[in-house]
C-alpha cells in the first residue's frame, strides 16, 4: 500500500505521521479528497510549523 511506503520513507529520517496526517493521506489515496484539498492541508501544516 502506498501509505505504508510513505510511512517507511519517513521512518528512514526518523519522522512519523500524526493520526490526522495519516487520515488525510488515506483519504487522498482512496479518492475521498482531491489533490487540491491535500495540497491545502500540506500548505497549512507548513505554515503552522514555520510560525
ChimeraX attribute file (.defattr): number of C-alpha atoms within 10 A of each C-alpha:
attribute: neighborCount
match mode: 1-to-1
recipient: residues
	/A:1	6
	/A:2	10
	/A:3	13
	/A:4	9
	/A:5	10
	/A:6	14
	/A:7	14
	/A:8	14
	/A:9	13
	/A:10	13
	/A:11	12
	/A:12	9
	/A:13	8
	/A:14	8
	/A:15	11
	/A:16	15
	/A:17	13
	/A:18	9
	/A:19	9
	/A:20	9
	/A:21	15
	/A:22	15
	/A:23	13
	/A:24	18
	/A:25	20
	/A:26	15
	/A:27	14
	/A:28	16
	/A:29	15
	/A:30	10
	/A:31	10
	/A:32	12
	/A:33	14
	/A:34	13
	/A:35	12
	/A:36	10
	/A:37	13
	/A:38	16
	/A:39	11
	/A:40	12
	/A:41	14
	/A:42	14
	/A:43	12
	/A:44	12
	/A:45	12
	/A:46	11
	/A:47	9
	/A:48	9
	/A:49	8
	/A:50	7
	/A:51	5
